[in-house]
Amino acid sequence: MTESTLADDLLIRRKKVRDALVRAGMEGILLASDVNIYYMTGRIFNGYFFLSAEGEARCFVRRPTDFTGEQVTFIRRPDDLTAYFKAQGRPLPRRLMLEADGLSYNDYTRLATLFSPAETGNASTLMRAVRMVKTPWELEQMRYSAERHAATYAEIPSCFRAGMTDLELQAEIERRMRLNGSIGLFRAYGPNMSIFMGSVLAGTNAAASSPYDFALGGAGQTAICPIGANGTPLTDGTAILVDMAGNYTPYQTDMSRVFAVGRLPDKAYRAHQTALDIQAAVEATARAGTACAELYELACSMAEKAGLADCFMGTRQQAKFVGHGIGLEINEPPVLTPRSKEVLEPDMVFAFEPKFVIEGSGAVGIENSFRVTTEGLEKLTRFEEQIIPLT
């Protein structure tokens, strides 16, 4: 992508945010989180980004001190924000949105005290809603990330060697990811979501419960990070679910594939085919205007008809969603849950992940990233979907 293309796209994004501000009856928005600053400027800096409903944009930068670009004002502390408005002879915005979900309590209250707006709103919620629908430039970024994602998965069989553990396999996959252009950072929204570059779940570890809000858990290596691979030996009859990040651009894709050491139980292959059938049914059903809750119910009903409801999306702890939005973060709205009120819109991108955990063998199933259109879904992540044998 060229800089001019990105510059044009930033104008589109800012208009989306301005329109959202007008609809909310707000005068401006002040952003401090890396993800939202990147969304609005195409860069990350330490400081704040302000956008008014009328269109004025300004970067208030602490670091780097040699930051250059449009409408930059260097600051040392938050008080310099209101000092800027006063120096310009302008009143402070009376209806101001702040990142209530992203700022610390101290930072939020300090900003709220400095500006003393008559009305505040949650900028975190507004920005996540705006970012649900992707721009043309963002979609191209995600398509490229999906290509690199698939290229890395194609190398996984060559990463395997007899006698290794899930941790050793994941380390080899992570190496290939970095060599293929992965930025390494796995961005997620909210607490209890710390994970490094993705997850490899092998054998009985796939059934381990986790406090993390992911589809499946895994015990992890230590109590400080109870998620993912835990040193399980990759022996005959082991299913390996690889769910590594597609973070080859700032925009992430999500994809899971299953690899097998030796022959798996027949139930594992039947469950995997059921997951593929569920995915096919969703591909035939979903389009702009489809309710997210409808897709969840479709997936659950098919799992129940196949006699696999007890192991769908886990066993001891079953996830109550089958898909989620993706973009700058791996867990964006919309979310495909039974209580979701969200409806698919054109150019939303979501990951759909029907998965089963087979006791004694491991996890099977599928996950792909899809773009929503008025006619249906565009599959972004394209790679072999059957269980792949490892030798």
N, C-alpha and C positions, 0 to 999 in steps of 0.2 A: 504494500500500500504506500502511496505517495503522501508527503506531508500535506499537499493541497487537498487530497481526498479526506484526510483526517480533519483538516481545518473546516472543510465543508460539513463534515459529519458532526463536529462539535456545535456548529450553528443549529443543526437539527435537534441535537440533544437539549441545548439550552432553550430552544423554543418549546420543547415538550415540557420542560420544568416550569418555564414562565406560564404556559397555559394551565398547568396544574395549580400554580400559585393563584392565578386569577379565579379558577374554579373554587378554590378553597377560601377565597376572600382574603388572601394574605398579601402583604406588601413586599416581602423579601424572604430569602432563605440564606442561612449561614452554615457552611459545611466545614468539617474538620477531619473526617475520616479519610484514610488513604483511598479507599474504593470510590467514594463519592467525589473527592477532589480529582481523581483520575478521570472519572466519567465526565466531569465538567470541563477539564483542561487538557486531557491527554498526557498529563504528567503528575508526579507526586512531589509534594513539598510539605514541609512542616509549617503549619499556619492555618489559614482560613480562606475559604472562597465565598464571596458574597455575590448573590444575583438578585436584582430587584424585579418585581413584576413588570416594570417598564422596560427591562432589558439591560440595565447597567450591570456590568460584570467587573469584579476586582479581586485580585489575588493579594492577600495579606500574608507576607512570607517572613518566617523566622529563619529558616534554613532551607536550602543552601544560600549563603550570603551573596553568591554570584549569580543567583537566579535571574534570568532575563525572559522577557516576553511581554505580553499585552498587559496593560493596566496593573502594574505591580506597585505595591506599597510595602516597604520593609517595616517590620514591627519587632519589638522586643518582648512585649507582654500584651495580654488581652485589652488592657486599658487603652492601648494605642488604636484599637478599632473605633471606639466612640470618639476619640480625639480626632481621627480622620474626618468623621462626619461634621464635627464642630468646626474644624479648620476650613471645610468646604462651605460652611454656612448653611448646612442642610440639617433638617430635623432627623432624629433617629426614627427608624421604622417602628410604627406603633403595632403592627401585626407581623410578627417575625417567627419564622420556623427555625427550630434548633434540633440537633440530632439527639433526641431524648434517649434513644436506644444505644447510641454509640459513644456518647460522652460520659465521663465519670460524673458522679454526683457533684463533686467540687467544681469541675469545669462547667457543668451545666448551670449550677446556681450562680457562679461568678458571671457568666455571660448574661444570664437572665437579670441579674442585679445591675450590671453595667448598662444594658439597653432598656431595662424596665418597660417592656412592651405592655400595652393594654391587653394584648391577646397573643398567646404562643400556640404553636402547633408542632407536631412531631415530624421533623424533616426526615428521619429514618424511614418512617412508613411511607411518606410521599415519594422518596427517592426509590425505594424498592418497587413501588407500584409503577413508576415511570420506567424503570429499567427492565420491567417484565417484557416489554415489546422492544425488539431489537431493531436497530437502524441497518441500512444496507451495508455500511462499513463493518459494523459489529458482526453481521452474518458472515461476511467474507472471512473475518478473523476466526470465527468458529468453524467454518468449513476447512480452513487450513489446519487448525488445531486437530480436527477430526482426522485429517489425512495423516498427520504425524503420529497421532494416537494409534491408528491402525498399523502404521509402519513399525512401531515399537512392538505391538502385540504379535506381529508376524515373526519377530525375533525371539519370542519366548521359548519355543521348543529348543532352540540352540543354547538357551541359558541353563537348561536342565541337565543334571547329571545324576546318575544313580547314587543313592546314599545321602543326598543333601537334605536339609531341613527347609521348612517354609521361609525362615528368615534368610537363609543363604540364597534361595531362589529370588526372594524379593530384592535383596541387595544387587543381584545380577540384573534384574529388570530395571531397577532404579538407575543403574549405570547406563543401560541402553537408553533410558528416557533422557538422561542428561546429554548423552552424545547425539541424540536425535533432536535436541533443541528445547527440551523441557526447561522451564524457568525454575523448577524445583519447589516453588512455593504453592501450597494448596490453600487457597483462600476460602474460609467458611464464615458464615454469619452466626453470631451468638456464642454463649458460653458452652463449655463441655463439647467442643468440636475440634480440639487440637489433634491433628493427625499428620503424619509426614508422607506426602506424595501418594497416599492411597493405601490399599489393603490387599493382602493375600491371605485367604482363609482356606486352610487345608484340614481335611478329616474332621475329627470330633471337635476341633476348636471352632468350627463354624457354628456350633450350637451354643457356644458360650455367650451368656448375656453380658451386655455392656451398658454403662450409663450414657453412652454417646447416642445422639439422635440420628443414627444411620440405619439403613435397612437391616443389616446384620452386624453382629458385634465382633466376637473373638476376644480371647483373654488378654492378649498383648504380652509384652515382656516383663512389665513391672506395674505395680499398683498406681504409679504416677501417670501412666498412659495405658489404661485398660481397654485396648482396642487392637484388633488385628492379629498378625502373626505372633506365635509364641514359642517357636522352636519345634513344632511338630515334625517328626520324620516323614518324608515322602515315600511311603512304602506302597506295595501293591494293593490296589483297591481303594486308593485315596483320590477323592475329588478335590481339585484345587480351583477355587473361585478367585480370579484375578480382577480386581477393581481398582486399578491405578489411575491417577489423575491424567486428564488430557489437557495439561496446562502448557501448551506450546506457543501460546500467545497470551495476552492478558485475559482472554476469554476462554473459559474452560468448557471442555466436553466431558461427558461421563460415559463409560463403557465397561461392561463386565463380560468376561468369557470364562468358560470352564475347560480345564485341562485335566486329564486323567492319567494316573500311574497304574498301568495294568487295567484289568477289567473291573468295572463298577457293578454294583448290584442292579438287577433289572429295574427295580423301582426308581433308581437314579435316572436311568435313561427315559423311563416313562414320564417322570416328573419334568425332566428337561424338555421333552417334546410338548408337554402341557404348557410350559412357559412360552415356548415358541408359538403354540396355538393361541395363547392369550395375547401375545404381542401382535399376531396376525389379525386377531379380532379387533384390537384397538386401532391398528393401522387402517382397517376397513371402516371403522366407526368415527374416529376422531377427525375433527376439522374445526375451523372457526365457528363458534357458537355452541360447541359441545360442552356440557357441564363436566367439570373435573370429577365431581362425585359419581357421575354416571360411569366414567371409566374405571373408577375404583370398584364399584359394584359389579361391573362386567368381569373384571379380573377375579374377584372373590367368588362369584357364582360359578365361573368355569373351574376354578380350583376345587370348589365343593363338589361339582358334578363329576370331577375326575377322582373323587375320594381322597383328595390330598389337602383338605382344608387345615388339618392338624399340623402340617409342616410348611404351610404357605407363609412366606415372609418370616420364618423362624419357627422354633418349637417352644422352648421354655419361655421365650419372650418374643412375641410376634409384633412386628412393625405394623402400624395402622395407616400406612400409606404405600402406594405402589409407584410413585413418581414425584418429581419435583422440578421446578424451574432451575435453569443454570445460566451462567453468564460470567460476570466478573467474580462472582462467588458461586460455590458449588451447590448451595442450598437457597436458591431464590424462589419467590413465588412465580407461578402458582404451585400449589401442592395438591396431589391427587389423594384426597382423603374422603371418608364417608360424609363428613360434615362440611366439606368445602363449599363455599358459595361462589367460587370463582368459575368463570367461563373462559374457554380458550379463545384467544384473539389472534388475528394474522400476525406472523413474525414473532410470536412467543416461541421460546425454545425450552423444551423440557426433556428430562431423562425419564424413561419408563423402565422399571426394573422388577418384573415378576420373578421371584426366586423361591426355591424350596430348600429346606435343610433335611437331608436324609441321615438319620441317626446311624452312626458307625461308619459312614462313608464321607459325608461332607455336603457342601452346598452346590446346587446346580441351578440353572436358570440363565437369564439373559438380561442385559441392560444396554440400551442404545439411546442416543440423543436425537431428538426430532424437532424440526421446525414446523410450526403450524401455518397452514395456508387455508384459503377459502375452499379449496377442493379436497384437502386431506392433509397428509403429513409428508414431509421430506426427511428421509433418514440421512443423518449427517455421518454417523459412525458406521462404516461398512467394513466388515471383516467376518470370516467364517463363524457361523453361529452354532454349529453342531459341537458336541464335546470333542475336544482335540486330544488325541493320545500323545503321551510323552514316552520316549524310549531312550 
